[in-house]
Amino acid sequence: MDSMMEIFYEEAVSLTNELRSIMDKYKDSQTYNGDYIKKVFRIVHTMKADSTMMLLDAIAVPSRVFESLLAFFRNNKLDITDKEHFDKIITKYAGYISEDIEKFAGGGKLEHRHKDLEEDINNYLEELKKKHNKEDSDDAPPLHDETGKKTRQVYYIAADTGGSVPEKKKESEKPKPEVKSPGNEVVLVKQDDIDRMYKSIKHYTSFMNTIEERFKGDKSIEIRHKDLMMLKNIKHELSVAADHLTKSDFMAVAQKMELVVDEMSRSLNKPVKLITRGAQSLVEKSKREKISSALVHVIRNAVDHGIEDMEERERLGKAPVGIVRLVFENRDGGLIISVEDDGAGIDKKAVLKSAKANNLLKKPEEEYTDDEINNLLFTSGVSTTEKANDYSGRGVGMDVIRHNIVSLGGSVNITSNYGFGTKVVMKFDM
């Protein structure tokens, strides 16, 4: 399976598992409150971002439509009282998305959107607007082309060392993902890594049989230096095999971030270059998906919020091409990831204005320190973008970042020099 496709599959399955877990947890509630809405919103928003990056409109479009419904409840501070209606929609959404993910992972083409689901959601949203006498404040542009122009579709084929396209494997030969519990993490294990582990175990078993045959119960026989070195070699083999099974580098993640930046650069008409360093750093595969999901939002914020358009950069005397630096580093037994841009920096007045509009301020504005203002960005609903688009403005991206990082036992810190750029640093214990 292609590395990019592997990451998307891991993230998507994890998100659908989390969504079903939330549905089960709240099934006996009389109404769905703001906490439930926020959790579902976070999942749907991330699913939309990931599938948009993969050019999978069949998943991205209904996710965006569903996100608009959730935004209506959240922005108007409404609980979901018509559980039966909403349950039908979220159940259909989870079912369709799960089917599409498995189809895509199996090499199938996602050619058709789920227009019945989109219609159900839009009708429900219109009913809510009439009932609560609310106008549609969600004016983000559609993800798909409304003119009938055929949308792009990307097909991923795993590379072959011989340069040829590999033959399609039989159904029985497809690698099966291992679903671990608790947490429902999904880890895809390559057959080569399994073979490497079996080879090391076979080597160890053969060596131990030789030792036992030599000793034959005589405890007075001492182990030779040659035997000790052999044991060390086998230990190293097993350690390497275990790392291949449980850990992965960030090469595919870095490639994914390059696609995100390139797509946004074209869409927003902003020349932006991503510079990546240290992508060979290792991390547990089960953690990589959430780190990747958080990075998507950090990178998108840097390009959309941080980097100015070319005319503004030239007016300020900056280079016309904006720079985003992504650095991975294994240090002192941990992992440090930083994303730094040379853009406009954080407008602290805009952050306070958004937080105040959402009744999130706990003290007078003038008493907030720079660090406290930056931390407000991690609060659901806070956004410095006045008009929502496909990349930001819903006040959920930074919330996703903190949720994913904290769930991994990590920490995140933001520093910014207004007018000169922003740096986000994530730290994880390994």
FENKA-V795074 format. One record per residue. SS is DSSP state (H for helix, E for strand, C for the rest). OMEGA is omega as a letter, one per 40 degrees, with the letter a starting at -180 (none if undefined). D_LAST is the distance of its C-alpha to the last C-alpha in Angstrom with 2 decimals. Layout:
ss:SS omega:OMEGA d_last:D_LAST
ss:SS omega:OMEGA d_last:D_LAST
This chain:
ss:C omega:i d_last:26.17
ss:C omega:a d_last:25.71
ss:H omega:i d_last:22.16
ss:H omega:i d_last:23.22
ss:H omega:i d_last:24.89
ss:H omega:i d_last:21.95
ss:H omega:i d_last:19.68
ss:H omega:a d_last:22.61
ss:H omega:i d_last:23.28
ss:H omega:a d_last:19.79
ss:H omega:a d_last:19.87
ss:H omega:i d_last:23.53
ss:H omega:i d_last:23.36
ss:H omega:a d_last:20.53
ss:H omega:i d_last:22.74
ss:H omega:i d_last:25.87
ss:H omega:i d_last:24.32
ss:H omega:i d_last:23.25
ss:H omega:i d_last:26.77
ss:H omega:i d_last:28.47
ss:H omega:i d_last:26.50
ss:H omega:i d_last:27.74
ss:H omega:a d_last:31.23
ss:H omega:a d_last:31.30
ss:H omega:a d_last:30.11
ss:C omega:a d_last:32.86
ss:C omega:a d_last:35.58
ss:C omega:i d_last:37.67
ss:C omega:i d_last:37.64
ss:C omega:i d_last:41.07
ss:C omega:i d_last:39.74
ss:E omega:a d_last:36.49
ss:C omega:a d_last:35.52
ss:H omega:i d_last:33.63
ss:H omega:i d_last:30.27
ss:H omega:a d_last:30.80
ss:H omega:a d_last:32.01
ss:H omega:a d_last:29.04
ss:H omega:i d_last:26.56
ss:H omega:i d_last:28.69
ss:H omega:a d_last:29.24
ss:H omega:a d_last:25.55
ss:H omega:a d_last:25.23
ss:H omega:i d_last:28.52
ss:H omega:i d_last:27.83
ss:H omega:i d_last:24.57
ss:H omega:i d_last:26.44
ss:H omega:a d_last:29.22
ss:H omega:a d_last:27.09
ss:H omega:a d_last:25.35
ss:H omega:i d_last:28.67
ss:H omega:i d_last:30.54
ss:H omega:i d_last:28.30
ss:C omega:a d_last:29.05
ss:C omega:i d_last:32.75
ss:C omega:a d_last:33.06
ss:H omega:a d_last:35.82
ss:H omega:i d_last:36.36
ss:H omega:a d_last:33.09
ss:H omega:a d_last:32.91
ss:H omega:i d_last:36.46
ss:H omega:i d_last:36.55
ss:H omega:i d_last:33.14
ss:H omega:i d_last:34.68
ss:H omega:i d_last:37.83
ss:H omega:i d_last:35.97
ss:H omega:i d_last:33.94
ss:H omega:i d_last:37.33
ss:H omega:i d_last:38.46
ss:H omega:i d_last:35.40
ss:H omega:i d_last:35.90
ss:H omega:i d_last:39.46
ss:H omega:a d_last:38.46
ss:H omega:a d_last:35.77
ss:H omega:i d_last:37.86
ss:C omega:i d_last:40.90
ss:C omega:a d_last:39.03
ss:C omega:i d_last:40.52
ss:C omega:i d_last:39.45
ss:E omega:a d_last:39.92
ss:C omega:i d_last:42.99
ss:C omega:a d_last:44.13
ss:H omega:a d_last:41.43
ss:H omega:i d_last:43.42
ss:H omega:a d_last:43.67
ss:H omega:a d_last:40.07
ss:H omega:i d_last:38.82
ss:H omega:a d_last:40.87
ss:H omega:a d_last:39.26
ss:H omega:i d_last:35.60
ss:H omega:i d_last:36.21
ss:H omega:i d_last:37.90
ss:H omega:a d_last:35.15
ss:H omega:i d_last:32.39
ss:H omega:a d_last:34.61
ss:H omega:a d_last:35.52
ss:H omega:i d_last:32.01
ss:H omega:i d_last:30.73
ss:H omega:a d_last:33.69
ss:H omega:a d_last:33.17
ss:H omega:a d_last:29.51
ss:H omega:i d_last:30.49
ss:H omega:i d_last:33.52
ss:H omega:i d_last:31.63
ss:H omega:i d_last:29.05
ss:C omega:i d_last:32.11
ss:C omega:a d_last:33.68
ss:C omega:i d_last:36.11
ss:C omega:i d_last:37.47
ss:C omega:a d_last:37.10
ss:C omega:a d_last:40.54
ss:C omega:i d_last:41.61
ss:C omega:i d_last:40.45
ss:C omega:a d_last:40.75
ss:H omega:i d_last:43.72
ss:H omega:i d_last:44.71
ss:H omega:i d_last:41.45
ss:H omega:i d_last:41.80
ss:H omega:i d_last:45.40
ss:H omega:a d_last:44.54
ss:H omega:a d_last:42.01
ss:H omega:i d_last:44.40
ss:H omega:i d_last:47.29
ss:H omega:a d_last:45.32
ss:H omega:i d_last:44.30
ss:H omega:i d_last:47.93
ss:H omega:a d_last:49.09
ss:H omega:i d_last:46.69
ss:H omega:i d_last:47.89
ss:H omega:a d_last:51.48
ss:H omega:a d_last:50.87
ss:H omega:i d_last:49.13
ss:C omega:a d_last:51.19
ss:C omega:i d_last:48.21
ss:C omega:i d_last:48.08
ss:C omega:a d_last:45.28
ss:C omega:a d_last:43.11
ss:C omega:a d_last:40.53
ss:C omega:i d_last:41.98
ss:C omega:a d_last:39.11
ss:C omega:a d_last:40.54
ss:C omega:i d_last:40.22
ss:C omega:a d_last:37.57
ss:C omega:a d_last:40.23
ss:C omega:a d_last:43.47
ss:C omega:a d_last:46.32
ss:C omega:a d_last:49.00
ss:C omega:i d_last:48.61
ss:C omega:a d_last:47.09
ss:C omega:i d_last:44.88
ss:C omega:a d_last:41.18
ss:C omega:i d_last:38.86
ss:C omega:a d_last:36.98
ss:C omega:i d_last:34.33
ss:C omega:a d_last:34.01
ss:C omega:i d_last:31.09
ss:C omega:a d_last:31.94
ss:C omega:a d_last:29.46
ss:C omega:i d_last:30.26
ss:C omega:a d_last:32.32
ss:C omega:a d_last:32.37
ss:C omega:i d_last:36.13
ss:C omega:a d_last:36.47
ss:C omega:i d_last:38.10
ss:C omega:a d_last:37.13
ss:C omega:i d_last:35.93
ss:C omega:i d_last:38.07
ss:C omega:a d_last:36.95
ss:C omega:i d_last:35.57
ss:C omega:a d_last:37.33
ss:H omega:a d_last:35.94
ss:H omega:a d_last:35.11
ss:H omega:a d_last:33.07
ss:C omega:i d_last:30.69
ss:C omega:a d_last:27.05
ss:C omega:i d_last:26.26
ss:C omega:i d_last:23.03
ss:E omega:i d_last:21.36
ss:E omega:a d_last:21.12
ss:C omega:i d_last:18.67
ss:C omega:e d_last:19.43
ss:C omega:i d_last:18.75
ss:C omega:i d_last:17.66
ss:C omega:i d_last:19.62
ss:C omega:i d_last:16.84
ss:E omega:i d_last:18.48
ss:E omega:i d_last:17.11
ss:C omega:a d_last:19.70
ss:C omega:i d_last:19.92
ss:C omega:a d_last:22.26
ss:H omega:i d_last:25.09
ss:H omega:i d_last:24.45
ss:H omega:i d_last:21.01
ss:H omega:i d_last:22.73
ss:H omega:i d_last:25.53
ss:H omega:i d_last:23.30
ss:H omega:i d_last:21.83
ss:H omega:i d_last:25.41
ss:H omega:i d_last:26.72
ss:H omega:i d_last:24.36
ss:H omega:i d_last:25.27
ss:H omega:i d_last:28.92
ss:H omega:a d_last:28.74
ss:H omega:a d_last:27.38
ss:H omega:i d_last:30.07
ss:H omega:i d_last:32.79
ss:H omega:a d_last:31.88
ss:H omega:i d_last:31.87
ss:H omega:i d_last:35.21
ss:H omega:i d_last:36.66
ss:H omega:a d_last:35.62
ss:H omega:i d_last:37.05
ss:H omega:a d_last:40.23
ss:H omega:a d_last:40.64
ss:H omega:a d_last:40.20
ss:C omega:i d_last:42.28
ss:C omega:a d_last:41.68
ss:C omega:a d_last:42.63
ss:C omega:a d_last:40.10
ss:C omega:a d_last:41.74
ss:C omega:a d_last:40.42
ss:C omega:i d_last:37.59
ss:C omega:a d_last:34.78
ss:C omega:i d_last:35.46
ss:H omega:i d_last:33.33
ss:H omega:i d_last:33.51
ss:H omega:i d_last:32.07
ss:H omega:i d_last:29.19
ss:H omega:i d_last:28.34
ss:H omega:i d_last:28.60
ss:H omega:i d_last:26.11
ss:H omega:i d_last:23.63
ss:H omega:i d_last:24.24
ss:H omega:i d_last:23.73
ss:H omega:i d_last:20.45
ss:H omega:i d_last:19.29
ss:H omega:a d_last:20.73
ss:H omega:i d_last:18.94
ss:H omega:i d_last:15.53
ss:H omega:i d_last:16.33
ss:H omega:i d_last:17.73
ss:H omega:i d_last:14.75
ss:H omega:i d_last:12.52
ss:H omega:a d_last:15.42
ss:H omega:a d_last:15.60
ss:H omega:a d_last:12.11
ss:E omega:i d_last:10.72
ss:E omega:i d_last:12.73
ss:C omega:a d_last:13.47
ss:C omega:a d_last:14.82
ss:H omega:a d_last:18.41
ss:H omega:i d_last:19.79
ss:H omega:i d_last:18.13
ss:H omega:i d_last:19.75
ss:H omega:i d_last:22.96
ss:H omega:a d_last:22.84
ss:H omega:i d_last:22.61
ss:H omega:i d_last:25.53
ss:H omega:i d_last:27.53
ss:H omega:a d_last:26.90
ss:H omega:a d_last:28.13
ss:H omega:a d_last:31.05
ss:H omega:a d_last:32.19
ss:H omega:i d_last:32.09
ss:H omega:i d_last:33.80
ss:H omega:a d_last:36.63
ss:H omega:a d_last:36.88
ss:H omega:a d_last:36.95
ss:C omega:i d_last:38.93
ss:C omega:i d_last:36.57
ss:C omega:a d_last:35.83
ss:E omega:i d_last:32.07
ss:E omega:i d_last:30.00
ss:E omega:i d_last:26.22
ss:E omega:a d_last:24.78
ss:E omega:i d_last:21.36
ss:E omega:i d_last:19.46
ss:C omega:a d_last:16.34
ss:C omega:i d_last:16.23
ss:C omega:i d_last:15.40
ss:C omega:a d_last:11.75
ss:C omega:i d_last:9.58
ss:E omega:i d_last:7.46
ss:E omega:a d_last:8.02
ss:H omega:a d_last:11.67
ss:H omega:i d_last:11.85
ss:H omega:a d_last:9.82
ss:H omega:a d_last:11.79
ss:H omega:a d_last:15.03
ss:H omega:i d_last:14.40
ss:H omega:i d_last:12.99
ss:H omega:i d_last:16.09
ss:H omega:i d_last:18.31
ss:H omega:a d_last:17.37
ss:H omega:i d_last:17.94
ss:H omega:a d_last:21.32
ss:H omega:i d_last:22.48
ss:H omega:a d_last:21.36
ss:H omega:a d_last:23.12
ss:H omega:i d_last:26.11
ss:H omega:a d_last:26.52
ss:H omega:a d_last:26.50
ss:H omega:a d_last:29.20
ss:H omega:a d_last:31.26
ss:H omega:a d_last:31.12
ss:H omega:a d_last:30.32
ss:C omega:i d_last:32.22
ss:C omega:i d_last:35.96
ss:C omega:a d_last:38.52
ss:H omega:a d_last:40.16
ss:H omega:a d_last:43.35
ss:H omega:i d_last:41.60
ss:H omega:i d_last:39.44
ss:H omega:i d_last:42.62
ss:H omega:a d_last:44.42
ss:C omega:i d_last:41.74
ss:C omega:i d_last:41.92
ss:C omega:i d_last:38.49
ss:C omega:a d_last:37.90
ss:C omega:a d_last:38.85
ss:C omega:i d_last:35.58
ss:E omega:a d_last:32.58
ss:E omega:i d_last:29.28
ss:E omega:a d_last:25.75
ss:E omega:i d_last:22.95
ss:E omega:a d_last:19.54
ss:E omega:i d_last:17.00
ss:E omega:a d_last:13.52
ss:E omega:i d_last:11.85
ss:E omega:a d_last:9.01
ss:E omega:i d_last:9.75
ss:C omega:i d_last:9.36
ss:C omega:a d_last:6.04
ss:E omega:i d_last:4.84
ss:E omega:i d_last:6.72
ss:E omega:i d_last:10.26
ss:E omega:i d_last:12.90
ss:E omega:i d_last:16.47
ss:E omega:a d_last:19.70
ss:E omega:i d_last:22.90
ss:E omega:i d_last:26.46
ss:C omega:a d_last:29.83
ss:C omega:a d_last:31.58
ss:C omega:a d_last:33.44
ss:C omega:a d_last:30.78
ss:C omega:i d_last:30.64
ss:C omega:a d_last:34.08
ss:H omega:i d_last:33.60
ss:H omega:i d_last:37.09
ss:H omega:i d_last:36.29
ss:H omega:i d_last:33.13
ss:H omega:i d_last:35.25
ss:H omega:i d_last:38.01
ss:H omega:i d_last:35.82
ss:H omega:i d_last:34.27
ss:H omega:i d_last:37.81
ss:H omega:i d_last:39.16
ss:C omega:i d_last:36.61
ss:C omega:a d_last:37.45
ss:C omega:a d_last:33.97
ss:C omega:a d_last:35.08
ss:C omega:i d_last:35.10
ss:C omega:a d_last:37.20
ss:C omega:a d_last:39.52
ss:H omega:a d_last:38.13
ss:H omega:a d_last:39.09
ss:H omega:a d_last:36.91
ss:C omega:i d_last:33.62
ss:C omega:i d_last:31.54
ss:H omega:a d_last:29.90
ss:H omega:i d_last:26.38
ss:H omega:i d_last:27.83
ss:H omega:i d_last:29.52
ss:H omega:a d_last:26.42
ss:H omega:i d_last:24.61
ss:H omega:i d_last:27.62
ss:C omega:i d_last:26.55
ss:C omega:a d_last:23.78
ss:C omega:a d_last:26.61
ss:C omega:i d_last:28.02
ss:C omega:a d_last:31.41
ss:C omega:i d_last:31.05
ss:C omega:i d_last:31.85
ss:C omega:i d_last:33.70
ss:C omega:a d_last:35.24
ss:C omega:a d_last:38.68
ss:C omega:a d_last:39.19
ss:C omega:i d_last:36.65
ss:C omega:a d_last:36.05
ss:C omega:a d_last:33.85
ss:C omega:a d_last:30.96
ss:C omega:i d_last:31.15
ss:C omega:a d_last:33.44
ss:C omega:i d_last:32.43
ss:C omega:a d_last:30.08
ss:C omega:a d_last:27.23
ss:H omega:a d_last:24.90
ss:H omega:i d_last:23.11
ss:H omega:i d_last:23.00
ss:H omega:i d_last:21.10
ss:H omega:a d_last:18.57
ss:H omega:a d_last:17.92
ss:H omega:a d_last:18.04
ss:H omega:a d_last:15.40
ss:H omega:i d_last:12.93
ss:H omega:i d_last:13.70
ss:H omega:i d_last:13.55
ss:C omega:a d_last:9.81
ss:C omega:a d_last:9.56
ss:C omega:i d_last:9.66
ss:E omega:i d_last:12.75
ss:E omega:a d_last:15.41
ss:E omega:i d_last:18.29
ss:E omega:i d_last:21.54
ss:E omega:a d_last:24.03
ss:E omega:i d_last:27.33
ss:E omega:a d_last:30.52
ss:C omega:a d_last:33.26
ss:C omega:a d_last:35.03
ss:C omega:i d_last:32.51
ss:E omega:a d_last:29.23
ss:E omega:i d_last:25.99
ss:E omega:i d_last:22.36
ss:E omega:a d_last:19.40
ss:E omega:i d_last:16.02
ss:E omega:a d_last:12.83
ss:E omega:a d_last:9.70
ss:E omega:i d_last:6.29
ss:E omega:a d_last:3.78
ss:C omega:none d_last:0.00
